[in-house]
């Protein structure tokens, strides 16, 4: 029927994949939240969501800096299911996504509090 046999590690792999995709998408939208609160422009937020992953991908390709790959959230979302995620890669990516989310949303909140509506 097309479903196949569920392997022993299917659910763990599913949770890892779902978790990494959720965190990476939240980090991308954290950047958009920061952009909208800094500029109060929806266009800037949309451009940030579209251009930030492209710029991060280009930087990752051309610089070959190992730690920078963990901040390339769009490519992690695209290939999360096909990755055989090693524990250290999983932890570093989770930490970088959570750090990005906390920093961007916190900075956006502080900036929003300073602006007059």
ChimeraX commands (.cxc) that place a marker at each C-alpha (Angstrom):
marker #1 position 0.00,0.00,0.00 radius 0.5
marker #1 position 3.02,2.32,-0.21 radius 0.5
marker #1 position 3.63,2.78,3.49 radius 0.5
marker #1 position 6.24,0.10,3.99 radius 0.5
marker #1 position 7.51,-1.22,7.28 radius 0.5
marker #1 position 8.09,1.20,10.13 radius 0.5
marker #1 position 11.61,0.76,11.42 radius 0.5
marker #1 position 12.64,0.94,15.06 radius 0.5
marker #1 position 14.13,4.41,14.76 radius 0.5
marker #1 position 11.33,5.91,12.64 radius 0.5
marker #1 position 9.67,7.86,15.46 radius 0.5
marker #1 position 12.97,9.18,16.81 radius 0.5
marker #1 position 13.96,10.30,13.30 radius 0.5
marker #1 position 10.49,11.82,12.83 radius 0.5
marker #1 position 10.77,13.80,16.09 radius 0.5
marker #1 position 14.26,15.02,15.15 radius 0.5
marker #1 position 13.12,16.04,11.69 radius 0.5
marker #1 position 10.00,17.80,12.92 radius 0.5
marker #1 position 11.91,19.50,15.71 radius 0.5
marker #1 position 14.73,20.77,13.49 radius 0.5
marker #1 position 12.30,22.02,10.85 radius 0.5
marker #1 position 10.15,23.79,13.45 radius 0.5
marker #1 position 13.14,25.45,15.12 radius 0.5
marker #1 position 14.70,26.50,11.82 radius 0.5
marker #1 position 11.46,27.99,10.49 radius 0.5
marker #1 position 10.93,29.79,13.79 radius 0.5
marker #1 position 14.48,31.19,13.57 radius 0.5
marker #1 position 13.81,32.44,10.02 radius 0.5
marker #1 position 10.62,34.13,11.17 radius 0.5
marker #1 position 12.47,35.51,14.18 radius 0.5
marker #1 position 14.67,37.35,11.68 radius 0.5
marker #1 position 11.52,38.63,9.96 radius 0.5
marker #1 position 10.11,39.78,13.30 radius 0.5
marker #1 position 13.29,41.68,13.98 radius 0.5
marker #1 position 13.16,43.26,10.53 radius 0.5
marker #1 position 9.55,44.35,10.90 radius 0.5
marker #1 position 10.13,45.88,14.35 radius 0.5
marker #1 position 13.29,47.66,13.24 radius 0.5
marker #1 position 11.75,49.15,10.10 radius 0.5
marker #1 position 7.96,48.85,10.58 radius 0.5
marker #1 position 7.86,47.68,6.96 radius 0.5
marker #1 position 6.17,44.48,5.84 radius 0.5
marker #1 position 8.19,44.58,2.62 radius 0.5
marker #1 position 11.43,44.46,4.59 radius 0.5
marker #1 position 10.17,41.49,6.59 radius 0.5
marker #1 position 9.25,39.59,3.43 radius 0.5
marker #1 position 12.57,40.44,1.81 radius 0.5
marker #1 position 14.36,39.28,4.95 radius 0.5
marker #1 position 12.56,35.93,4.87 radius 0.5
marker #1 position 13.40,35.48,1.19 radius 0.5
marker #1 position 16.90,36.95,1.01 radius 0.5
marker #1 position 18.41,35.92,4.35 radius 0.5
marker #1 position 18.43,32.18,3.52 radius 0.5
marker #1 position 19.87,32.91,0.07 radius 0.5
marker #1 position 22.63,35.08,1.50 radius 0.5
marker #1 position 23.39,32.56,4.24 radius 0.5
marker #1 position 23.57,29.76,1.67 radius 0.5
marker #1 position 25.96,31.76,-0.50 radius 0.5
marker #1 position 28.16,32.61,2.47 radius 0.5
marker #1 position 28.18,28.97,3.59 radius 0.5
marker #1 position 29.18,27.78,0.12 radius 0.5
marker #1 position 31.93,30.32,-0.46 radius 0.5
marker #1 position 33.50,30.54,2.99 radius 0.5
marker #1 position 33.58,26.86,4.06 radius 0.5
marker #1 position 33.38,27.93,7.70 radius 0.5
marker #1 position 32.22,24.89,9.64 radius 0.5
marker #1 position 30.19,26.60,12.39 radius 0.5
marker #1 position 28.30,28.79,9.91 radius 0.5
marker #1 position 26.44,25.82,8.44 radius 0.5
marker #1 position 24.35,25.61,11.62 radius 0.5
marker #1 position 22.88,29.06,10.88 radius 0.5
marker #1 position 21.86,28.12,7.34 radius 0.5
marker #1 position 18.32,27.39,8.45 radius 0.5
marker #1 position 16.64,27.13,5.04 radius 0.5
marker #1 position 18.87,24.34,3.78 radius 0.5
marker #1 position 18.33,22.47,7.05 radius 0.5
marker #1 position 14.56,22.74,6.60 radius 0.5
marker #1 position 14.80,21.51,3.02 radius 0.5
marker #1 position 16.95,18.48,3.76 radius 0.5
marker #1 position 16.04,17.57,7.34 radius 0.5
marker #1 position 14.37,14.24,6.52 radius 0.5
marker #1 position 17.17,13.03,4.26 radius 0.5
marker #1 position 19.93,13.91,6.74 radius 0.5
marker #1 position 21.38,11.25,8.94 radius 0.5
marker #1 position 21.70,13.63,11.84 radius 0.5
marker #1 position 24.67,13.00,14.10 radius 0.5
marker #1 position 24.19,13.90,17.75 radius 0.5
marker #1 position 26.72,16.73,17.73 radius 0.5
marker #1 position 25.19,18.25,14.58 radius 0.5
marker #1 position 21.70,17.97,16.08 radius 0.5
marker #1 position 22.76,19.70,19.29 radius 0.5
marker #1 position 24.72,22.50,17.56 radius 0.5
marker #1 position 21.88,23.21,15.15 radius 0.5
marker #1 position 19.31,23.20,17.95 radius 0.5
marker #1 position 21.46,25.57,20.00 radius 0.5
marker #1 position 22.05,27.94,17.05 radius 0.5
marker #1 position 18.33,28.01,16.19 radius 0.5
marker #1 position 17.28,28.61,19.79 radius 0.5
marker #1 position 19.95,31.29,20.23 radius 0.5
marker #1 position 18.82,33.02,17.03 radius 0.5
marker #1 position 15.18,32.88,18.10 radius 0.5
marker #1 position 15.90,34.27,21.56 radius 0.5
marker #1 position 18.24,37.01,20.36 radius 0.5
marker #1 position 16.13,38.24,17.45 radius 0.5
marker #1 position 12.83,38.21,19.32 radius 0.5
marker #1 position 14.38,39.78,22.42 radius 0.5
marker #1 position 16.06,42.52,20.40 radius 0.5
marker #1 position 12.83,43.10,18.46 radius 0.5
marker #1 position 10.88,43.36,21.73 radius 0.5
marker #1 position 13.35,45.84,23.21 radius 0.5
marker #1 position 13.28,47.89,20.01 radius 0.5
marker #1 position 9.48,47.80,19.93 radius 0.5
marker #1 position 9.30,49.06,23.52 radius 0.5
marker #1 position 11.52,52.05,22.65 radius 0.5
marker #1 position 9.48,53.15,19.62 radius 0.5
marker #1 position 6.41,55.31,19.82 radius 0.5
marker #1 position 3.35,54.05,18.04 radius 0.5
marker link #1:1,2 radius 0.2
marker link #1:2,3 radius 0.2
marker link #1:3,4 radius 0.2
marker link #1:4,5 radius 0.2
marker link #1:5,6 radius 0.2
marker link #1:6,7 radius 0.2
marker link #1:7,8 radius 0.2
marker link #1:8,9 radius 0.2
marker link #1:9,10 radius 0.2
marker link #1:10,11 radius 0.2
marker link #1:11,12 radius 0.2
marker link #1:12,13 radius 0.2
marker link #1:13,14 radius 0.2
marker link #1:14,15 radius 0.2
marker link #1:15,16 radius 0.2
marker link #1:16,17 radius 0.2
marker link #1:17,18 radius 0.2
marker link #1:18,19 radius 0.2
marker link #1:19,20 radius 0.2
marker link #1:20,21 radius 0.2
marker link #1:21,22 radius 0.2
marker link #1:22,23 radius 0.2
marker link #1:23,24 radius 0.2
marker link #1:24,25 radius 0.2
marker link #1:25,26 radius 0.2
marker link #1:26,27 radius 0.2
marker link #1:27,28 radius 0.2
marker link #1:28,29 radius 0.2
marker link #1:29,30 radius 0.2
marker link #1:30,31 radius 0.2
marker link #1:31,32 radius 0.2
marker link #1:32,33 radius 0.2
marker link #1:33,34 radius 0.2
marker link #1:34,35 radius 0.2
marker link #1:35,36 radius 0.2
marker link #1:36,37 radius 0.2
marker link #1:37,38 radius 0.2
marker link #1:38,39 radius 0.2
marker link #1:39,40 radius 0.2
marker link #1:40,41 radius 0.2
marker link #1:41,42 radius 0.2
marker link #1:42,43 radius 0.2
marker link #1:43,44 radius 0.2
marker link #1:44,45 radius 0.2
marker link #1:45,46 radius 0.2
marker link #1:46,47 radius 0.2
marker link #1:47,48 radius 0.2
marker link #1:48,49 radius 0.2
marker link #1:49,50 radius 0.2
marker link #1:50,51 radius 0.2
marker link #1:51,52 radius 0.2
marker link #1:52,53 radius 0.2
marker link #1:53,54 radius 0.2
marker link #1:54,55 radius 0.2
marker link #1:55,56 radius 0.2
marker link #1:56,57 radius 0.2
marker link #1:57,58 radius 0.2
marker link #1:58,59 radius 0.2
marker link #1:59,60 radius 0.2
marker link #1:60,61 radius 0.2
marker link #1:61,62 radius 0.2
marker link #1:62,63 radius 0.2
marker link #1:63,64 radius 0.2
marker link #1:64,65 radius 0.2
marker link #1:65,66 radius 0.2
marker link #1:66,67 radius 0.2
marker link #1:67,68 radius 0.2
marker link #1:68,69 radius 0.2
marker link #1:69,70 radius 0.2
marker link #1:70,71 radius 0.2
marker link #1:71,72 radius 0.2
marker link #1:72,73 radius 0.2
marker link #1:73,74 radius 0.2
marker link #1:74,75 radius 0.2
marker link #1:75,76 radius 0.2
marker link #1:76,77 radius 0.2
marker link #1:77,78 radius 0.2
marker link #1:78,79 radius 0.2
marker link #1:79,80 radius 0.2
marker link #1:80,81 radius 0.2
marker link #1:81,82 radius 0.2
marker link #1:82,83 radius 0.2
marker link #1:83,84 radius 0.2
marker link #1:84,85 radius 0.2
marker link #1:85,86 radius 0.2
marker link #1:86,87 radius 0.2
marker link #1:87,88 radius 0.2
marker link #1:88,89 radius 0.2
marker link #1:89,90 radius 0.2
marker link #1:90,91 radius 0.2
marker link #1:91,92 radius 0.2
marker link #1:92,93 radius 0.2
marker link #1:93,94 radius 0.2
marker link #1:94,95 radius 0.2
marker link #1:95,96 radius 0.2
marker link #1:96,97 radius 0.2
marker link #1:97,98 radius 0.2
marker link #1:98,99 radius 0.2
marker link #1:99,100 radius 0.2
marker link #1:100,101 radius 0.2
marker link #1:101,102 radius 0.2
marker link #1:102,103 radius 0.2
marker link #1:103,104 radius 0.2
marker link #1:104,105 radius 0.2
marker link #1:105,106 radius 0.2
marker link #1:106,107 radius 0.2
marker link #1:107,108 radius 0.2
marker link #1:108,109 radius 0.2
marker link #1:109,110 radius 0.2
marker link #1:110,111 radius 0.2
marker link #1:111,112 radius 0.2
marker link #1:112,113 radius 0.2
marker link #1:113,114 radius 0.2
marker link #1:114,115 radius 0.2
marker link #1:115,116 radius 0.2
marker link #1:116,117 radius 0.2
view
